[in-house]
Amino acid sequence: MTSTLPEAAAPGLRAAVASLPAYVAGKSAESALTAALASNESHFAPLPSVADIITAEAARMHRYPSMGAVDAREAIARHHSVSADEIAAGPGSSGVLQQIISAVCDHGDEVVFAWRSFEAYPILVTVAGAAPVPVPLLDNEQHDLAAMASAITDRTRLVILCSPNNPTGVSIEADALEEFLRAVPPRVLVVLDEAYIEYQRGPGLDSLEFYRRYPNLCILRTFSKAYGLAGLRIGYAIARPSVADGLRRTAIPFGVNRMAAAAAVASLAAGDEILARTSAVAEERTRVIAALRGFGWNVPDSQANFYWLRASDELREQLLGALAAADILARGYAGDGLRITLADRETNDRVLAVLADRGRFAAQ
């Protein structure tokens, strides 16, 4: 039924919300033939052991889950050799990040983050009434940590680092993080968003080791990517007990459903299977990036389950159009480029076939 009320009669929105850009999700496949490579989802089917747990919990969905996802928090704590008091869970890492911002930021406080990075950052910051402070990436797609440190003011309460960074896939190096954390005032909470950390291979950084030495560091992770639980929504933060307590206080009651919590516990118990899957993705990543570079594309060293092509708007639209014509969905970013999720070898080869002739596309 269509409303006949005049628009002026409706309650008004906050100015910050009225002008807020909507989060743009990656397009979903409309047919079984479409390669859905826009959302960084795992292309693997759920692990049988995890699917069995979900089925069992579905029979109890008429009951509320544990308040605060206690069982999941305890399993996560054991996995990382920390206490459950240091864990806060939520509906995906985005939900936990919203809890973090709510817990530490008052109106007008500043949140510093790299740009381009995860698209939800400026949205969540603005919704909370805080002020987003984006700092451009370096030409090599790395975080400009020196510029981010310089951007910290008396109003800064939070800094967000994304490693591997979404959408560029580039990781922060240990020496660079060390130098940055030394420069950040202890009163500023630094969130290290490691949504894709399970896909990292080769030299990296031990975020738990940094966490033990820097009380103002908070680690943010998710089960949506490597663990394949994107449709269930569960993520978590590792933080000092006083901070983690604040995150639990700002959480939506029963925000982690019982199926998600049980699936997280079962996923942690399937470590060997998850490692095999992430290793397969990493091997494909090496192969695909090498092929793209051979075609003439400039591809950064991604450590995630996707890769990044920086491109002008004209080139980006050409690429998205060519991929769409081949029934392949990728994710475009206005003014920056496009991101393509890795899948199985056959699907990746479909992408490579489209991108094989670098010369057919306009120069950037």
Secondary structure as the mmCIF struct_conf table of DSSP 4:
data_model
#
loop_
_struct_conf.conf_type_id
_struct_conf.id
_struct_conf.beg_label_comp_id
_struct_conf.beg_label_asym_id
_struct_conf.beg_label_seq_id
_struct_conf.end_label_comp_id
_struct_conf.end_label_asym_id
_struct_conf.end_label_seq_id
BEND BEND1 LEU A 5 LEU A 5
HELX_RH_3T_P HELX_RH_3T_P1 GLU A 7 ALA A 9
BEND BEND2 ALA A 10 ALA A 10
HELX_LH_PP_P HELX_LH_PP_P1 PRO A 11 ARG A 14
HELX_RH_AL_P HELX_RH_AL_P1 ALA A 15 ALA A 18
TURN_TY1_P TURN_TY1_P1 SER A 19 SER A 19
HELX_LH_PP_P HELX_LH_PP_P2 LEU A 20 TYR A 23
HELX_LH_PP_P HELX_LH_PP_P3 ALA A 25 ALA A 29
BEND BEND3 GLU A 30 SER A 31
TURN_TY1_P TURN_TY1_P2 ALA A 32 LEU A 33
BEND BEND4 THR A 34 THR A 34
STRN STRN1 ALA A 35 ALA A 36
BEND BEND5 ALA A 38 SER A 39
BEND BEND6 PHE A 44 PHE A 44
HELX_LH_PP_P HELX_LH_PP_P4 ALA A 45 LEU A 47
HELX_RH_AL_P HELX_RH_AL_P2 PRO A 48 ALA A 58
TURN_TY1_P TURN_TY1_P3 ALA A 59 HIS A 62
BEND BEND7 ARG A 63 ARG A 63
TURN_TY1_P TURN_TY1_P4 MET A 67 GLY A 68
HELX_RH_AL_P HELX_RH_AL_P3 VAL A 70 HIS A 80
TURN_TY1_P TURN_TY1_P5 SER A 81 SER A 81
BEND BEND8 VAL A 82 VAL A 82
HELX_RH_3T_P HELX_RH_3T_P2 ALA A 84 GLU A 86
STRN STRN2 ILE A 87 GLY A 90
BEND BEND9 PRO A 91 PRO A 91
HELX_RH_AL_P HELX_RH_AL_P4 GLY A 92 VAL A 104
TURN_TY1_P TURN_TY1_P6 HIS A 107 GLY A 108
STRN STRN3 GLU A 110 TRP A 115
BEND BEND10 ARG A 116 SER A 117
TURN_TY1_P TURN_TY1_P7 GLU A 119 GLU A 119
HELX_RH_AL_P HELX_RH_AL_P5 ALA A 120 VAL A 127
TURN_TY1_P TURN_TY1_P8 ALA A 128 GLY A 129
STRN STRN4 ALA A 131 PRO A 136
HELX_LH_PP_P HELX_LH_PP_P5 LEU A 137 LEU A 138
TURN_TY1_P TURN_TY1_P9 ASP A 139 ASN A 140
BEND BEND11 GLU A 141 GLU A 141
HELX_RH_AL_P HELX_RH_AL_P6 LEU A 145 SER A 150
TURN_TY1_P TURN_TY1_P10 ALA A 151 ALA A 151
TURN_TY1_P TURN_TY1_P11 ASP A 154 ARG A 155
STRN STRN5 THR A 156 CYS A 162
BEND BEND12 SER A 163 PRO A 164
TURN_TY1_P TURN_TY1_P12 ASN A 166 THR A 168
HELX_LH_PP_P HELX_LH_PP_P6 VAL A 170 GLU A 173
HELX_RH_AL_P HELX_RH_AL_P7 ALA A 174 ALA A 183
BEND BEND13 VAL A 184 VAL A 184
TURN_TY1_P TURN_TY1_P13 PRO A 186 ARG A 187
BEND BEND14 VAL A 188 VAL A 188
STRN STRN6 LEU A 189 ASP A 193
TURN_TY1_P TURN_TY1_P14 ALA A 195 TYR A 196
HELX_RH_3T_P HELX_RH_3T_P3 ILE A 197 TYR A 199
BEND BEND15 GLY A 202 PRO A 203
HELX_RH_AL_P HELX_RH_AL_P8 SER A 207 ARG A 213
TURN_TY1_P TURN_TY1_P15 PRO A 215 ASN A 216
STRN STRN7 LEU A 217 THR A 222
BEND BEND16 PHE A 223 LYS A 225
TURN_TY1_P TURN_TY1_P16 ALA A 226 TYR A 227
TURN_TY1_P TURN_TY1_P17 ALA A 230 LEU A 232
STRN STRN8 GLY A 235 ILE A 238
HELX_RH_AL_P HELX_RH_AL_P9 PRO A 241 ARG A 249
TURN_TY1_P TURN_TY1_P18 THR A 250 THR A 250
BEND BEND17 ALA A 251 ALA A 251
HELX_LH_PP_P HELX_LH_PP_P7 ILE A 252 ILE A 252
TURN_TY1_P TURN_TY1_P19 PRO A 253 PHE A 254
BEND BEND18 VAL A 256 VAL A 256
HELX_RH_AL_P HELX_RH_AL_P10 ARG A 258 LEU A 268
TURN_TY1_P TURN_TY1_P20 ALA A 269 ALA A 270
HELX_RH_AL_P HELX_RH_AL_P11 GLY A 271 GLY A 294
TURN_TY1_P TURN_TY1_P21 PHE A 295 GLY A 296
BEND BEND19 ALA A 304 ASN A 305
STRN STRN9 PHE A 306 ARG A 310
HELX_RH_AL_P HELX_RH_AL_P12 ASP A 313 ALA A 325
TURN_TY1_P TURN_TY1_P22 ALA A 326 ASP A 327
STRN STRN10 ILE A 328 LEU A 329
STRN STRN11 ARG A 331 TYR A 333
TURN_TY1_P TURN_TY1_P23 ALA A 334 ASP A 336
STRN STRN12 GLY A 337 THR A 341
HELX_RH_AL_P HELX_RH_AL_P13 ARG A 345 LEU A 355
BEND BEND20 ALA A 356 ALA A 356
HELX_RH_3T_P HELX_RH_3T_P4 ARG A 358 ARG A 360
BEND BEND21 PHE A 361 PHE A 361
HELX_LH_PP_P HELX_LH_PP_P8 ALA A 362 ALA A 363
#
